[in-house]
Amino acid sequence: MKKFLVIPLFLLLLSGKVGHGQQSPAGSDIRGVVMLFGQAEVDIAYPGFNAMNRLASRFSVSSCDGTTARLCLSPRDFEQFIAAGIPYKLVKPDERKGFFTASSVSEAMHWQSYPTWKHYDTIMHKIADHWPEVCLLDTIGFSIMGRAVLALKISDNPGTDESEPAVMLSSSIHGDEIAGFVLLMRLAEYLAAGSGGGGLASELVSGLEIWINPLANPDGAYRNGDTIVYPVRANSNGYDLNRNFPDPEASPPPPLQKETRDMIKFLEAKRFALSVNLHSGAEVVNYPWDRWTRIHPDDVWFNTVCRRYADTVHLYAEPGYMTFLNNGVTRGWEWYVITGGRQDFVTWGLGGREVTIEIDDTKLTPGSNLEAMWEWHHRSLLRYISEALSGVTGTVTDTDTGDPLSAKIFIAGHDADSSHIYSDTLSGAYCRLLPPGSWNLIFSCPGYEPYTITAVLTSGEPLLIRDVQMEKSGNDYPDPPGSGLLIWPNPSDGKVSIMPQEQVTGEVTVTLANATGALIRHYRTIAQPGLPVVCDFGSLPYGMYIISVRKEPVGPVVRGKAVFKRLITE
Ligand SMILES: [Zn+2]
């Protein structure tokens, strides 16, 4: 039995006001809808590219085309919108026709209805318990209202942190865009169930660490309690969580919400090579940048991957589906600019690669359409996960000790806007997703000689594994002696580095005397703890000298002998 949830009373209360496009100068219609539904959506005339971007920095734009933009107003910002006096058309709240809530866990697991909050929790545990050899249930954090933000890890040896590329699929950071919520639970079950079958699912589960977070904003989806009744976009403070991530330029930074802080911590710990954020409200695959109106250095890679996603959808979906903008693919900013989105944060801030996929024009996808969503998307999602299996991967370690190194991995003449990546501090593992071609990857790490590898990638080949060992560089200075002064090289041509102990740092006087004690040079400078002071005595005759360093104003003083040699060229 499916419960058919309609709440006509609310709509009766609003009859004659909502959805007929009347403009209410006082904004009372907006107030009424926010009161009843927890948010209000309004359509405004598309004001042009720049004005649109300014507007998107003040209000949460959920979609726009060349004619109309749709804004989602939360209890936090609807009064500001009313005060701005922008002409609008109130969008009639979704009547939820065909929106089904399952009456049991087993009904929910037919994936044609929406689970209650308790069903959801049970389903996630059920999948983890049924396939313990490949599943581990984890919690990203807790929402403001105390709901667990769940993530299911699906990988062989799920209890160990293997150095496999990590991939995350996440949905419904906007709590009222919920088709992806069911889609990802079903995908988790599909991957776990198929993990032993020898097909693509087992290839992905054995080669990658896949994390599935079906519901990133539980308080938005379950705003009214245990069932999804008039869910909202924002969290319980009225913040759009997909405008809430740190931004490289926005000042001041947004007040980070609890859900955002927890997600950042999780993302920082896992360092996903590849991730995706599922939404509804449009039908398009959207890739970075969202905030900068310029091309990401890996634009070719992003476009190829997104094109493959949409083209695969087109093979199975009804005609006209996911054809918005450039036949279902767009750069974020070419659609409309946003700041604080997760896709950009992951991509510029964490060296990951994240895209945003809008899977349905209708935000509250009817239960009866969820089967079609699965049929149209699951192959694309599996293919998308497999994108983490083409590129260069390996570990970076110290040649002598074998210790993992956190190296910066940079492609000269290609990387910009923080598109380089880092190897993992704990394991030294790295994964750079790249299209076919010949790539020079430069590995650099403080105290180590830079190392370059050439990776030749061909289409259809699996991940190229290149482990890199780095040698300590000659610039890794020895510790200064317990007494005296470190001088090197020694002998030298007169150009030397000196390093006193830490108690002789700060403002110092460097003095050079000859072997008879006669003062040759002296000057004041700053010595920093652990860093050499570079001296140039290159014009002096060869011989033995005394270099002393005195901490000002009262000492102590340290000294050492230096031998200057000259090449006789005349
Ligand atoms: Zn969204």
Boltz pocket constraint, residues with backbone or C-beta under 6 A from the ligand:
constraints:
  - pocket:
      binder: B
      contacts: [[A, 62], [A, 174], [A, 177], [A, 278], [A, 279], [A, 280], [A, 281]]
      max_distance: 6.0
